[in-house]
């Protein structure tokens, strides 16, 4: 039996935490994993010394993976193996400039979508029936395996912990609007604050929050947010999809001007309401917690830590079908840009 080879194609640091649970399982099963980092946003020092990193498309072709896993919305279609979408987050309701939900945009890049729960599965199956160019399998999200199985978070003291996360888009981010309020609340010492932002966050905002660090507020830069999610009691956020990961732990989230707030969130439109809303979230009101449980059932009902196993089984099933590379609509402009980015012009 030939060794099963997989390539992890990444372009952001958060991809490490998404894919390492899968890597662990592949290696345990005797398979091989290689990584490829596209662009300058990946911190090369985050690779472990025993992780194999490929440097260019020629090396990818030589490695010849059976499947390439992408925590991304777009992928080159000229590499070996099937293209597998494993997602870099949940559907946070973000819309593109045309008003379309970006999470469900078909870009004709993938052969297999491994969906996270019933809500995303329903929509991708609907799209599958239209395009007839990919398969859909509900597996749960591999990034969450350690969230449910690896308890490695230590709380700081007995006071409640508030985790502030924010997306980088200036149009959607809460970080700037609530800064002065967070600064004031952190000085009271009522709660301990953890602050963690999207890696593309404006550097000026990052420096603002770093400047107010104290015994009550810690700014954290990490490639793995799971320990922070475990440690916190309440999250403050905006439209970042990380809030969905927090909800899956059955914990409340206070959002600031969320673009599509559901009844599972405490949404506010003024920083003046932040303190009162955090206090309400910490009280875990019955109606809110019931709504959060419904959200969990719809979006990611798997809390067994075995999503990576289901993902690999879905890949095996897809490959066993024989005609692994689905016939896709060819996106000339997008694939030209991918070739230019990778500096790869071979067509045979």
One Martini backbone bead per residue (centre of mass of N, CA, C, O) as a GRO file, in nm:
protein
  348
    1UNK     BB    1   0.095   0.037   0.024
    2UNK     BB    2   0.069   0.357  -0.019
    3UNK     BB    3   0.147   0.659   0.079
    4UNK     BB    4  -0.016   0.917   0.231
    5UNK     BB    5  -0.045   1.244   0.087
    6UNK     BB    6  -0.026   1.582   0.227
    7UNK     BB    7  -0.122   1.924   0.173
    8UNK     BB    8  -0.053   2.241   0.332
    9UNK     BB    9  -0.216   2.542   0.239
   10UNK     BB   10  -0.086   2.861   0.335
   11UNK     BB   11  -0.140   3.239   0.441
   12UNK     BB   12  -0.186   3.207   0.758
   13UNK     BB   13  -0.137   3.162   1.099
   14UNK     BB   14  -0.418   3.024   1.170
   15UNK     BB   15  -0.360   2.749   1.014
   16UNK     BB   16  -0.211   2.584   1.224
   17UNK     BB   17  -0.455   2.524   1.418
   18UNK     BB   18  -0.635   2.392   1.199
   19UNK     BB   19  -0.417   2.151   1.091
   20UNK     BB   20  -0.271   1.994   1.328
   21UNK     BB   21  -0.484   1.777   1.395
   22UNK     BB   22  -0.451   1.636   1.118
   23UNK     BB   23  -0.151   1.577   1.124
   24UNK     BB   24  -0.149   1.392   1.368
   25UNK     BB   25  -0.329   1.172   1.239
   26UNK     BB   26  -0.166   1.106   0.987
   27UNK     BB   27   0.091   1.013   1.133
   28UNK     BB   28  -0.044   0.788   1.303
   29UNK     BB   29  -0.124   0.643   1.008
   30UNK     BB   30   0.148   0.681   0.813
   31UNK     BB   31   0.160   0.949   0.692
   32UNK     BB   32   0.212   1.250   0.493
   33UNK     BB   33   0.341   1.590   0.551
   34UNK     BB   34   0.309   1.910   0.389
   35UNK     BB   35   0.411   2.248   0.350
   36UNK     BB   36   0.271   2.568   0.223
   37UNK     BB   37   0.378   2.911   0.192
   38UNK     BB   38   0.190   3.192   0.112
   39UNK     BB   39   0.360   3.450   0.137
   40UNK     BB   40   0.423   3.697   0.416
   41UNK     BB   41   0.209   3.612   0.661
   42UNK     BB   42   0.393   3.383   0.738
   43UNK     BB   43   0.550   3.248   1.017
   44UNK     BB   44   0.819   3.049   0.997
   45UNK     BB   45   0.874   3.002   1.311
   46UNK     BB   46   0.604   2.823   1.352
   47UNK     BB   47   0.753   2.596   1.265
   48UNK     BB   48   0.841   2.295   1.318
   49UNK     BB   49   1.126   2.102   1.295
   50UNK     BB   50   0.937   1.839   1.186
   51UNK     BB   51   0.835   2.014   0.952
   52UNK     BB   52   0.747   2.010   0.620
   53UNK     BB   53   0.878   2.243   0.373
   54UNK     BB   54   0.777   2.391   0.085
   55UNK     BB   55   0.892   2.629  -0.181
   56UNK     BB   56   0.746   2.507  -0.447
   57UNK     BB   57   0.584   2.366  -0.713
   58UNK     BB   58   0.792   2.151  -0.782
   59UNK     BB   59   0.787   2.023  -0.497
   60UNK     BB   60   0.490   1.952  -0.504
   61UNK     BB   61   0.502   1.761  -0.750
   62UNK     BB   62   0.702   1.563  -0.618
   63UNK     BB   63   0.526   1.492  -0.371
   64UNK     BB   64   0.236   1.420  -0.457
   65UNK     BB   65  -0.050   1.477  -0.352
   66UNK     BB   66  -0.379   1.362  -0.291
   67UNK     BB   67  -0.413   1.625  -0.101
   68UNK     BB   68  -0.534   1.966  -0.055
   69UNK     BB   69  -0.537   2.192   0.217
   70UNK     BB   70  -0.773   2.475   0.271
   71UNK     BB   71  -0.787   2.779   0.470
   72UNK     BB   72  -0.978   2.898   0.216
   73UNK     BB   73  -1.129   3.058  -0.081
   74UNK     BB   74  -0.864   2.999  -0.253
   75UNK     BB   75  -0.723   2.806  -0.539
   76UNK     BB   76  -0.528   2.621  -0.710
   77UNK     BB   77  -0.581   2.397  -1.013
   78UNK     BB   78  -0.256   2.295  -1.091
   79UNK     BB   79  -0.236   2.082  -0.874
   80UNK     BB   80  -0.199   1.809  -0.711
   81UNK     BB   81  -0.475   1.677  -0.632
   82UNK     BB   82  -0.718   1.750  -0.422
   83UNK     BB   83  -0.940   2.008  -0.331
   84UNK     BB   84  -0.973   2.119   0.015
   85UNK     BB   85  -1.220   2.262   0.212
   86UNK     BB   86  -1.180   2.385   0.569
   87UNK     BB   87  -1.167   2.658   0.657
   88UNK     BB   88  -1.119   2.981   0.857
   89UNK     BB   89  -1.431   2.975   0.937
   90UNK     BB   90  -1.730   3.111   0.994
   91UNK     BB   91  -2.042   3.229   0.943
   92UNK     BB   92  -2.067   3.593   0.994
   93UNK     BB   93  -2.228   3.756   0.753
   94UNK     BB   94  -2.043   3.845   0.539
   95UNK     BB   95  -2.021   4.090   0.281
   96UNK     BB   96  -1.987   4.191  -0.016
   97UNK     BB   97  -2.015   4.450  -0.245
   98UNK     BB   98  -2.285   4.284  -0.362
   99UNK     BB   99  -2.423   4.126  -0.103
  100UNK     BB  100  -2.266   3.862  -0.066
  101UNK     BB  101  -2.191   3.571   0.081
  102UNK     BB  102  -1.863   3.478   0.128
  103UNK     BB  103  -1.883   3.180   0.241
  104UNK     BB  104  -2.070   3.090  -0.039
  105UNK     BB  105  -1.856   3.130  -0.255
  106UNK     BB  106  -1.801   3.018  -0.578
  107UNK     BB  107  -1.457   2.965  -0.728
  108UNK     BB  108  -1.366   2.702  -0.874
  109UNK     BB  109  -1.141   2.524  -0.668
  110UNK     BB  110  -1.310   2.276  -0.553
  111UNK     BB  111  -1.386   1.924  -0.476
  112UNK     BB  112  -1.411   1.968  -0.149
  113UNK     BB  113  -1.646   2.015   0.116
  114UNK     BB  114  -1.594   2.057   0.470
  115UNK     BB  115  -1.833   2.082   0.686
  116UNK     BB  116  -1.956   2.193   1.013
  117UNK     BB  117  -2.280   2.197   0.963
  118UNK     BB  118  -2.606   2.216   0.877
  119UNK     BB  119  -2.605   2.510   0.769
  120UNK     BB  120  -2.365   2.471   0.563
  121UNK     BB  121  -2.458   2.216   0.419
  122UNK     BB  122  -2.719   2.313   0.287
  123UNK     BB  123  -2.586   2.534   0.108
  124UNK     BB  124  -2.373   2.355  -0.042
  125UNK     BB  125  -2.580   2.158  -0.160
  126UNK     BB  126  -2.724   2.366  -0.329
  127UNK     BB  127  -2.470   2.445  -0.496
  128UNK     BB  128  -2.410   2.163  -0.604
  129UNK     BB  129  -2.675   2.139  -0.776
  130UNK     BB  130  -2.583   2.372  -0.968
  131UNK     BB  131  -2.266   2.305  -1.046
  132UNK     BB  132  -2.147   2.007  -1.043
  133UNK     BB  133  -1.816   2.046  -0.907
  134UNK     BB  134  -1.876   1.920  -0.614
  135UNK     BB  135  -1.835   1.808  -0.286
  136UNK     BB  136  -2.021   1.720   0.020
  137UNK     BB  137  -1.910   1.712   0.374
  138UNK     BB  138  -1.992   1.642   0.698
  139UNK     BB  139  -1.736   1.691   0.978
  140UNK     BB  140  -1.651   1.932   1.086
  141UNK     BB  141  -1.396   2.117   1.261
  142UNK     BB  142  -1.064   2.064   1.303
  143UNK     BB  143  -0.989   2.317   1.486
  144UNK     BB  144  -1.179   2.193   1.741
  145UNK     BB  145  -1.058   1.942   1.868
  146UNK     BB  146  -0.885   2.081   2.103
  147UNK     BB  147  -1.121   2.236   2.234
  148UNK     BB  148  -1.253   1.945   2.342
  149UNK     BB  149  -0.966   1.778   2.440
  150UNK     BB  150  -0.771   2.032   2.525
  151UNK     BB  151  -0.695   2.124   2.857
  152UNK     BB  152  -0.480   2.434   2.877
  153UNK     BB  153  -0.625   2.640   3.071
  154UNK     BB  154  -0.543   2.925   3.278
  155UNK     BB  155  -0.658   3.101   3.520
  156UNK     BB  156  -0.655   3.440   3.647
  157UNK     BB  157  -0.770   3.374   3.902
  158UNK     BB  158  -1.120   3.452   4.011
  159UNK     BB  159  -1.181   3.638   3.801
  160UNK     BB  160  -1.322   3.735   3.537
  161UNK     BB  161  -1.292   3.670   3.182
  162UNK     BB  162  -1.213   3.886   2.905
  163UNK     BB  163  -1.246   3.852   2.551
  164UNK     BB  164  -1.088   4.041   2.294
  165UNK     BB  165  -1.210   4.054   1.961
  166UNK     BB  166  -1.105   4.139   1.611
  167UNK     BB  167  -1.137   4.260   1.323
  168UNK     BB  168  -0.971   4.447   1.058
  169UNK     BB  169  -1.200   4.596   0.953
  170UNK     BB  170  -1.295   4.923   0.979
  171UNK     BB  171  -1.606   4.873   0.929
  172UNK     BB  172  -1.624   4.616   1.160
  173UNK     BB  173  -1.460   4.715   1.387
  174UNK     BB  174  -1.432   4.767   1.752
  175UNK     BB  175  -1.152   4.862   1.864
  176UNK     BB  176  -1.168   5.175   1.841
  177UNK     BB  177  -1.450   5.247   1.971
  178UNK     BB  178  -1.376   5.081   2.263
  179UNK     BB  179  -1.106   5.167   2.388
  180UNK     BB  180  -1.171   5.368   2.620
  181UNK     BB  181  -1.354   5.170   2.773
  182UNK     BB  182  -1.149   4.947   2.819
  183UNK     BB  183  -0.945   5.116   2.967
  184UNK     BB  184  -1.133   5.188   3.204
  185UNK     BB  185  -1.219   4.897   3.291
  186UNK     BB  186  -0.931   4.782   3.346
  187UNK     BB  187  -0.866   4.975   3.593
  188UNK     BB  188  -1.070   4.843   3.804
  189UNK     BB  189  -1.035   4.511   3.822
  190UNK     BB  190  -1.300   4.340   3.778
  191UNK     BB  191  -1.148   4.230   3.525
  192UNK     BB  192  -0.993   4.017   3.299
  193UNK     BB  193  -0.799   4.094   3.011
  194UNK     BB  194  -0.809   3.973   2.674
  195UNK     BB  195  -0.614   4.042   2.371
  196UNK     BB  196  -0.718   3.953   2.025
  197UNK     BB  197  -0.616   3.975   1.687
  198UNK     BB  198  -0.609   4.004   1.380
  199UNK     BB  199  -0.325   3.994   1.179
  200UNK     BB  200  -0.448   4.258   1.001
  201UNK     BB  201  -0.433   4.463   1.198
  202UNK     BB  202  -0.387   4.767   1.278
  203UNK     BB  203  -0.096   4.878   1.418
  204UNK     BB  204  -0.206   5.118   1.582
  205UNK     BB  205  -0.410   4.955   1.748
  206UNK     BB  206  -0.217   4.757   1.870
  207UNK     BB  207  -0.047   4.973   2.023
  208UNK     BB  208  -0.271   5.080   2.201
  209UNK     BB  209  -0.318   4.811   2.361
  210UNK     BB  210  -0.029   4.764   2.454
  211UNK     BB  211  -0.018   5.040   2.626
  212UNK     BB  212  -0.256   4.912   2.843
  213UNK     BB  213  -0.105   4.724   2.991
  214UNK     BB  214  -0.162   4.501   3.275
  215UNK     BB  215  -0.278   4.317   3.539
  216UNK     BB  216  -0.576   4.340   3.368
  217UNK     BB  217  -0.415   4.346   3.078
  218UNK     BB  218  -0.367   4.131   2.783
  219UNK     BB  219  -0.162   4.102   2.506
  220UNK     BB  220  -0.208   3.865   2.227
  221UNK     BB  221   0.014   3.666   2.024
  222UNK     BB  222  -0.120   3.408   1.805
  223UNK     BB  223  -0.185   3.078   1.639
  224UNK     BB  224  -0.372   2.999   1.909
  225UNK     BB  225  -0.697   3.057   2.044
  226UNK     BB  226  -0.810   2.825   2.222
  227UNK     BB  227  -0.699   2.890   2.514
  228UNK     BB  228  -0.861   3.157   2.531
  229UNK     BB  229  -1.145   3.039   2.505
  230UNK     BB  230  -1.121   2.863   2.762
  231UNK     BB  231  -1.051   3.095   2.973
  232UNK     BB  232  -1.297   3.246   2.911
  233UNK     BB  233  -1.630   3.380   2.990
  234UNK     BB  234  -1.618   3.630   2.789
  235UNK     BB  235  -1.701   3.795   2.484
  236UNK     BB  236  -1.565   4.054   2.275
  237UNK     BB  237  -1.708   4.176   1.963
  238UNK     BB  238  -1.823   4.159   1.623
  239UNK     BB  239  -1.772   3.975   1.313
  240UNK     BB  240  -1.597   3.766   1.398
  241UNK     BB  241  -1.577   3.415   1.372
  242UNK     BB  242  -1.464   3.354   1.662
  243UNK     BB  243  -1.734   3.376   1.817
  244UNK     BB  244  -1.836   3.090   1.736
  245UNK     BB  245  -1.630   2.927   1.896
  246UNK     BB  246  -1.723   3.034   2.171
  247UNK     BB  247  -2.020   2.940   2.162
  248UNK     BB  248  -1.948   2.627   2.150
  249UNK     BB  249  -1.880   2.657   2.477
  250UNK     BB  250  -2.127   2.793   2.611
  251UNK     BB  251  -2.073   3.114   2.562
  252UNK     BB  252  -2.092   3.447   2.587
  253UNK     BB  253  -2.160   3.732   2.358
  254UNK     BB  254  -2.039   4.059   2.292
  255UNK     BB  255  -2.151   4.289   2.051
  256UNK     BB  256  -2.042   4.533   1.800
  257UNK     BB  257  -2.217   4.594   1.540
  258UNK     BB  258  -2.348   4.359   1.418
  259UNK     BB  259  -2.464   4.266   1.099
  260UNK     BB  260  -2.617   3.975   1.223
  261UNK     BB  261  -2.787   3.956   1.489
  262UNK     BB  262  -2.863   3.721   1.708
  263UNK     BB  263  -3.020   3.564   1.989
  264UNK     BB  264  -2.707   3.465   2.078
  265UNK     BB  265  -2.662   3.773   2.125
  266UNK     BB  266  -2.509   4.073   2.263
  267UNK     BB  267  -2.605   4.368   2.118
  268UNK     BB  268  -2.432   4.677   2.044
  269UNK     BB  269  -2.408   5.058   1.968
  270UNK     BB  270  -2.250   5.125   2.245
  271UNK     BB  271  -1.992   5.167   2.466
  272UNK     BB  272  -2.175   5.235   2.720
  273UNK     BB  273  -2.293   4.919   2.721
  274UNK     BB  274  -2.063   4.723   2.797
  275UNK     BB  275  -2.064   4.671   3.102
  276UNK     BB  276  -2.360   4.572   3.129
  277UNK     BB  277  -2.331   4.338   2.918
  278UNK     BB  278  -2.116   4.172   3.059
  279UNK     BB  279  -2.277   4.125   3.320
  280UNK     BB  280  -2.505   3.972   3.179
  281UNK     BB  281  -2.336   3.745   3.056
  282UNK     BB  282  -2.228   3.635   3.335
  283UNK     BB  283  -2.532   3.544   3.421
  284UNK     BB  284  -2.664   3.354   3.219
  285UNK     BB  285  -2.931   3.370   3.074
  286UNK     BB  286  -3.164   3.148   2.979
  287UNK     BB  287  -3.244   3.244   2.695
  288UNK     BB  288  -2.961   3.275   2.584
  289UNK     BB  289  -2.863   2.978   2.633
  290UNK     BB  290  -3.076   2.850   2.448
  291UNK     BB  291  -2.982   2.995   2.188
  292UNK     BB  292  -2.695   2.883   2.190
  293UNK     BB  293  -2.773   2.583   2.159
  294UNK     BB  294  -2.902   2.615   1.882
  295UNK     BB  295  -2.650   2.713   1.742
  296UNK     BB  296  -2.484   2.458   1.786
  297UNK     BB  297  -2.673   2.255   1.638
  298UNK     BB  298  -2.638   2.407   1.354
  299UNK     BB  299  -2.305   2.458   1.330
  300UNK     BB  300  -2.164   2.250   1.579
  301UNK     BB  301  -2.240   1.938   1.716
  302UNK     BB  302  -1.934   1.864   1.753
  303UNK     BB  303  -1.774   1.730   2.076
  304UNK     BB  304  -1.547   1.479   2.012
  305UNK     BB  305  -1.274   1.549   1.847
  306UNK     BB  306  -1.337   1.403   1.525
  307UNK     BB  307  -1.311   1.580   1.257
  308UNK     BB  308  -1.049   1.472   1.131
  309UNK     BB  309  -1.154   1.189   1.075
  310UNK     BB  310  -1.387   1.275   0.887
  311UNK     BB  311  -1.213   1.421   0.679
  312UNK     BB  312  -1.036   1.178   0.588
  313UNK     BB  313  -1.278   1.006   0.503
  314UNK     BB  314  -1.379   1.202   0.281
  315UNK     BB  315  -1.126   1.184   0.107
  316UNK     BB  316  -1.132   0.880   0.056
  317UNK     BB  317  -1.412   0.877  -0.075
  318UNK     BB  318  -1.346   1.065  -0.310
  319UNK     BB  319  -1.109   0.896  -0.431
  320UNK     BB  320  -1.277   0.625  -0.464
  321UNK     BB  321  -1.451   0.739  -0.712
  322UNK     BB  322  -1.191   0.830  -0.911
  323UNK     BB  323  -1.300   1.118  -1.023
  324UNK     BB  324  -1.156   1.357  -0.845
  325UNK     BB  325  -1.154   1.581  -1.059
  326UNK     BB  326  -1.356   1.819  -1.105
  327UNK     BB  327  -1.549   1.983  -1.323
  328UNK     BB  328  -1.473   2.319  -1.393
  329UNK     BB  329  -1.492   2.636  -1.399
  330UNK     BB  330  -1.289   2.863  -1.564
  331UNK     BB  331  -1.071   3.100  -1.399
  332UNK     BB  332  -0.857   3.290  -1.552
  333UNK     BB  333  -0.785   3.530  -1.368
  334UNK     BB  334  -0.739   3.380  -1.099
  335UNK     BB  335  -0.525   3.171  -1.210
  336UNK     BB  336  -0.326   3.381  -1.307
  337UNK     BB  337  -0.271   3.503  -1.027
  338UNK     BB  338  -0.164   3.242  -0.903
  339UNK     BB  339   0.075   3.204  -1.095
  340UNK     BB  340   0.209   3.475  -1.032
  341UNK     BB  341   0.244   3.430  -0.727
  342UNK     BB  342   0.410   3.144  -0.791
  343UNK     BB  343   0.579   3.145  -1.045
  344UNK     BB  344   0.392   2.958  -1.261
  345UNK     BB  345   0.412   2.834  -1.626
  346UNK     BB  346   0.329   2.550  -1.640
  347UNK     BB  347   0.111   2.329  -1.872
  348UNK     BB  348   0.230   1.999  -1.814
   0.00000   0.00000   0.00000
